[in-house]
């Protein structure tokens, strides 16, 4: 009696099976390295997720501390705010909120009438736009003006041009400085420029300029 051959199972792709076996033979010598690489990849992904979570957690803590500092300033608890600012610098200096801390510190120093120029400098370094830096540059010029360091003040104010939103106020301060230096003609020229720039737009500066021409 003739023996029957077992039927080939349906839907079996013999060519695909052959290719897979051939591929396995080729990667078999490197199997340990492949598995090790896969494990390293998994560990790297897990570490990245852990790091991201820690960064987010740190940002949240920094944000909460910023809120506490602002509340202390509103309530005029300046010493408490300064303690928290010191703690912030020690623990959260690598966060994006550091410029806010220097801003709050400057507010406290202004309210206590004890402005530290180093605080102003640090704040300026942390600012990212030319407009905000221009405002701090004018403030630095004003501090020099108060200290009667007129030439230093002019050097700073000359960095501010018509593209800066505070150009008129900086220009007005320059007029006062030249007046203090005794250069009345230069002061008059500057106040005339202030008057023209502010004409029918900025009444305050226009009036100020007219009074000093």
C-alpha positions in Angstrom: 0.0 0.0 0.0 1.4 3.4 -1.1 2.4 5.6 1.8 0.7 9.1 1.7 2.9 12.1 2.1 1.7 14.5 4.8 0.0 17.5 3.3 1.9 20.8 3.4 0.1 23.2 5.7 -1.8 26.0 4.1 -0.5 29.6 4.2 3.1 28.6 5.1 5.6 30.8 3.3 8.6 28.5 2.9 10.6 31.3 1.3 10.0 33.6 4.2 10.9 30.9 6.7 14.1 30.2 4.8 15.0 33.9 4.8 14.4 34.2 8.6 16.6 31.2 9.3 19.3 32.6 7.0 19.1 35.9 8.8 19.3 34.2 12.2 22.5 32.3 11.1 24.0 35.6 10.1 23.3 37.5 13.3 23.8 34.5 15.6 27.5 35.4 16.2 26.5 39.0 17.2 23.4 38.0 19.2 24.9 39.0 22.6 25.9 42.4 21.3 22.5 43.0 19.8 20.7 42.1 23.0 23.2 44.2 25.0 22.6 47.2 22.7 18.8 46.8 23.0 19.1 46.7 26.8 21.3 49.9 26.7 18.7 51.6 24.5 15.9 50.7 27.0 18.0 52.0 29.9 18.8 55.2 28.0 15.1 55.8 27.3 14.2 55.1 31.0 17.0 57.5 32.2 15.8 60.2 29.8 12.2 59.9 31.1 13.5 60.0 34.7 15.6 63.0 33.9 12.7 64.8 32.2 10.5 64.1 35.2 13.2 65.5 37.6 13.6 68.6 35.5 9.9 69.2 35.5 9.7 68.6 39.3 12.6 71.1 39.9 10.8 73.7 37.7 7.6 73.3 39.7 9.5 73.8 43.0 11.3 76.8 41.6 8.0 78.3 40.4 6.4 77.8 43.8 9.3 79.5 45.5 9.1 82.4 43.0 5.4 82.9 44.0 6.4 82.9 47.7 9.0 85.6 47.1 6.6 87.8 45.2 4.1 87.5 48.0 6.7 88.5 50.6 7.6 91.5 48.5 3.9 92.5 48.2 3.6 92.2 52.0 6.9 94.1 52.4 8.5 91.2 54.1 11.8 92.0 52.5 14.1 90.0 54.8 12.0 86.9 54.3 12.1 87.4 50.6 15.9 87.9 50.6 16.4 84.6 52.5 14.3 82.8 49.9 16.2 84.5 47.1 19.5 83.2 48.6 18.0 79.7 48.8 16.8 79.9 45.2 20.2 80.9 43.9 21.8 78.0 45.8 19.3 75.4 44.5 17.6 76.6 41.4 20.1 78.8 39.6 20.0 76.6 36.5 16.3 77.3 35.9 14.8 79.8 33.6 13.3 81.7 36.6 16.7 83.1 37.8 16.2 86.4 35.9 12.9 86.9 37.9 14.8 86.4 41.1 17.3 89.1 40.2 14.4 91.3 39.2 12.8 90.8 42.6 16.1 91.4 44.4 16.4 94.7 42.5 12.9 95.7 43.5 13.8 95.0 47.2 17.0 97.0 46.9 15.2 99.9 45.3 12.5 99.9 48.1 15.3 99.8 50.7 17.2 102.5 48.8 20.3 100.2 48.7 20.8 99.3 45.1 23.7 97.0 44.4 25.1 97.6 40.9 26.1 93.9 40.7 22.4 92.9 41.0 21.7 95.2 38.0 24.5 93.7 36.0 23.4 90.1 36.8 19.8 90.9 35.8 21.0 92.4 32.5 23.1 89.3 31.7 20.0 87.1 32.1 17.7 89.1 29.9 17.3 87.8 26.3 16.0 90.8 24.3 17.7 94.0 23.3 14.6 96.0 24.4 14.8 94.8 28.0 18.6 95.1 28.1 18.2 98.6 26.8 15.9 99.5 29.7 18.5 98.1 32.2 21.3 100.0 30.4 19.3 103.3 30.9 18.9 102.4 34.6 22.7 101.8 34.9 23.2 105.2 33.3 20.7 106.7 35.8 22.7 105.2 38.8 25.9 106.7 37.4 24.1 110.0 37.0 23.0 109.9 40.7 26.6 109.2 41.7 27.7 112.2 39.5 29.7 109.9 37.2 28.4 111.8 34.2 30.9 110.4 31.6 30.2 106.8 32.6 26.4 107.6 32.4 26.8 109.0 28.9 28.8 106.0 27.7 25.9 103.8 28.7 23.1 106.0 27.4 24.8 106.3 24.0 24.2 102.6 23.5 20.5 103.3 23.3 19.2 104.2 19.9 15.9 105.0 18.2 15.0 101.3 17.9 14.7 101.1 21.7 11.3 101.8 23.3 13.0 103.9 26.0 15.0 106.1 23.6 13.1 109.3 24.6 13.7 108.8 28.4 17.3 108.0 27.8 17.7 111.0 25.5 16.1 113.2 28.2 18.5 111.9 30.8 21.4 112.8 28.5 20.0 116.3 28.3 20.1 116.6 32.1 23.6 115.2 32.2 25.0 117.7 29.7 23.2 120.5 31.7 24.9 119.3 34.9 28.2 119.2 33.1 27.7 122.9 32.1 27.4 122.2 28.4 24.1 124.2 28.0 24.3 124.2 24.2 24.5 120.4 23.9 21.7 120.1 26.5 19.6 122.5 24.4 20.2 120.5 21.2 19.2 117.3 23.0 16.0 118.8 24.5 15.1 120.1 21.0 15.5 116.6 19.7 13.3 115.3 22.5 10.6 117.9 21.7 10.6 116.9 18.0 10.4 113.1 18.7 7.7 113.5 21.3 5.6 116.1 19.5 1.9 115.4 19.9 2.6 111.8 20.9 4.3 111.9 24.3 3.1 115.0 26.2 5.2 114.4 29.2 8.5 114.4 27.4 7.4 117.3 25.1 6.6 119.4 28.2 9.8 118.4 29.9 11.8 119.3 26.9 10.2 122.7 26.5 10.9 123.6 30.1 14.6 122.9 29.6 15.2 124.5 26.3 
